[in-house]
């Protein structure tokens, strides 16, 4: 798609509902749409949306081996609840192997930038790229663009030239403040105990977001009591 086509699509989709946007995105893939997840907070929102449109949509999950037990339990819970078609990809070496050979996950400091990059490449990026090559590869002479629904930080739409993909991110589909309401409305689980070994600051922000959400929830309950 050209920049003009992308701008036009954004303008047309801006007023649409999250479900309508997902329907549009999946329709562009001609049966080759995929969704990626890492089971961080609010992931059940996008997973619920896409499975309403395409129940058997492939779900790309990179299990780098450093997830917390709560994340694995949450993954199993969401998988069972939504009947997810999980396509799991793991690094070429296990977490135990990486720990023994390279001293484990490097501390997130400026001095360790090279080690952090090497860790990220081996344990996250390589299996993700391998998964994309397998799941988003054109079949036969098919050359149409693929559609990947993802949950990366907010942006409207982008093209992935390497894998010929179009992506939509969850935050642009549904405002963050409405995620909790969506989860409650559809009786979906959430898990705050999530750790991204490559982005420690994002883990800290998740904690603060949880605290903020709890305060807002408390304030809302108190407001309801006052109105009564």
C-alpha positions in Angstrom: 0.0 0.0 0.0 1.1 3.5 -0.8 1.3 6.2 2.0 -1.8 7.7 0.4 -3.7 4.5 0.7 -2.6 4.0 4.3 -3.7 7.5 5.1 -7.1 6.9 3.5 -7.6 3.6 5.3 -6.8 5.3 8.6 -9.3 8.0 8.0 -12.0 5.5 7.0 -11.3 3.3 10.0 -10.9 6.0 12.7 -14.6 6.1 13.5 -15.1 2.3 13.3 -15.5 0.0 16.3 -12.6 -2.3 17.4 -14.5 -5.3 16.0 -15.1 -3.6 12.7 -11.4 -2.7 12.4 -10.4 -6.3 13.1 -12.9 -7.5 10.5 -11.4 -5.1 7.9 -7.8 -6.1 8.7 -8.5 -9.8 8.6 -10.4 -9.5 5.3 -7.2 -7.9 3.7 -5.2 -11.1 4.4 -7.2 -13.4 2.1 -7.2 -16.2 4.7 -3.6 -15.7 5.8 -4.1 -13.4 8.8 -2.2 -14.2 12.0 -2.1 -12.6 15.5 0.9 -12.3 17.7 0.9 -12.3 21.5 3.2 -12.3 24.5 0.4 -12.5 27.2 1.2 -9.3 28.8 -1.6 -7.3 30.6 -4.8 -6.9 28.5 -3.7 -9.3 25.8 -7.0 -11.1 26.2 -8.7 -8.1 24.6 -7.1 -8.4 21.2 -7.2 -12.2 21.3 -10.9 -12.2 22.0 -11.5 -9.6 19.2 -9.7 -11.6 16.5 -11.1 -15.0 17.5 -14.7 -13.5 17.2 -13.9 -12.8 13.5 -11.7 -15.9 12.8 -11.9 -18.5 15.5 -9.0 -20.6 14.1 -6.6 -17.6 13.4 -3.0 -18.7 14.0 -1.6 -17.2 17.2 2.1 -16.6 17.1 3.7 -16.9 20.5 7.5 -16.7 21.2 8.2 -18.4 24.4 11.7 -17.2 25.2 11.9 -19.3 28.4 12.1 -16.4 30.8 8.4 -15.9 31.5 7.2 -15.9 35.0 5.0 -18.8 36.3 2.0 -16.5 36.4 2.4 -15.7 32.7 2.4 -19.4 31.8 -0.7 -20.1 33.9 -2.4 -17.1 32.2 -1.4 -18.4 28.8 -3.0 -21.7 29.5 -6.1 -20.1 30.9 -6.6 -17.8 27.9 -5.8 -20.6 25.4 -8.4 -22.9 26.9 -11.0 -20.1 27.2 -10.7 -18.8 23.7 -9.7 -22.1 22.1 -6.7 -20.5 20.6 -4.8 -22.0 17.7 -1.4 -21.4 19.2 1.7 -21.6 17.1 4.5 -21.5 19.6 8.1 -20.8 18.6 11.1 -21.1 20.9 14.7 -20.0 20.7 17.4 -22.3 19.2 18.7 -22.8 22.8 16.9 -23.2 26.1 17.0 -20.6 28.8 19.1 -23.0 30.9 21.5 -23.3 28.0 21.8 -19.6 27.6 22.3 -19.1 31.3 25.1 -21.6 31.3 26.8 -20.5 28.1 26.4 -16.7 28.4 25.8 -16.0 32.0 22.1 -15.5 31.8 20.1 -12.5 31.0 22.2 -9.3 31.1 21.5 -6.5 33.5 19.6 -3.7 31.7 22.3 -1.1 31.9 23.9 1.2 29.2 27.2 -0.7 29.7 25.5 -4.0 28.7 23.9 -2.7 25.5 25.8 -5.2 23.3 24.9 -8.1 25.5 21.3 -7.0 25.7 21.1 -6.9 21.9 22.7 -10.3 21.6 20.3 -11.7 24.1 17.3 -10.2 22.4 18.4 -11.4 19.0 18.9 -15.0 20.2 16.0 -15.4 22.5 13.2 -13.2 21.1 13.9 -11.8 17.6 15.2 -15.0 15.9 12.2 -17.2 16.9 9.8 -14.4 16.1 11.3 -13.9 12.6 11.3 -17.7 12.1 7.6 -17.8 13.1 6.7 -14.9 10.7 8.5 -16.6 7.8 6.6 -19.8 8.4 3.2 -18.3 9.1 3.1 -15.3 6.8 4.9 -16.8 3.8 3.0 -16.6 0.6 1.8 -20.0 -0.7 2.7 -20.9 -4.2 2.6 -17.9 -6.5 0.4 -15.9 -4.1 1.9 -12.4 -3.6 -0.8 -10.6 -1.8 0.1 -8.8 1.5 -0.5 -10.6 4.7 -2.2 -9.2 7.8 -0.8 -9.5 11.3 -2.9 -8.2 14.2 -0.4 -7.3 16.9 -0.3 -5.7 20.3 2.7 -3.5 20.1 2.8 0.1 21.5 0.3 2.5 19.9 0.5 3.2 16.2 -2.2 3.2 13.6 -1.0 1.1 10.7 2.3 0.1 9.3 3.7 -2.2 6.6 6.2 -4.9 7.3 8.2 -5.2 4.0 10.2 -8.1 5.2 7.1 -10.3 5.6 4.7 -8.4 3.4 2.4 -7.7 6.4 -0.1 -5.1 7.5 -0.6 -4.7 11.2 -3.0 -3.2 13.6 -2.1 -2.6 17.3 -4.4 -3.2 20.2 -4.1 0.3 21.8 -5.3 2.0 18.6 -8.2 -0.4 18.4 -9.4 0.3 21.9 -8.3 3.0 24.3 -6.3 1.7 27.3 -8.8 3.1 29.8 -11.5 0.9 28.2 -9.5 -2.3 28.3 -10.5 -3.2 31.8 -14.2 -2.6 31.0 -13.9 -4.8 27.9 -12.4 -7.6 30.0 -15.1 -7.4 32.6 -17.9 -7.2 29.9 -16.7 -10.4 28.3 -15.5 -12.1 31.5 -11.9 -12.3 30.3 -8.9 -12.9 32.6 -6.0 -10.6 33.0 -2.5 -11.0 34.4 -0.3 -8.2 35.7 2.7 -10.4 36.8 4.5 -10.1 33.4 8.2 -9.7 32.7 9.8 -8.6 29.4 13.6 -9.4 29.8 14.3 -7.0 27.0 12.3 -4.0 28.2 12.6 -3.7 32.0 11.1 -0.2 32.0 7.9 -1.6 30.4 7.6 -4.0 33.4 7.8 -1.0 35.8 5.2 0.9 33.8 2.9 -2.1 34.0 3.1 -2.0 37.8 2.3 1.7 37.9 -0.6 1.1 35.4 -2.0 -1.6 37.7 -1.8 0.7 40.7 -3.5 3.4 38.7 -6.2 1.1 37.5 -6.9 -0.1 41.0 -7.2 3.5 42.2 -9.6 4.4 39.4 -11.7 1.3 40.1 -11.9 2.2 43.8 -12.8 5.8 42.9 -15.5 4.6 40.6 -17.0 2.3 43.3 -17.0 5.2 45.8 -18.7 7.5 43.2 -21.4 4.9 42.7 -22.0 4.6 46.4 -22.3 8.4 46.7 -24.9 8.5 43.9 -26.9 5.9 45.7 
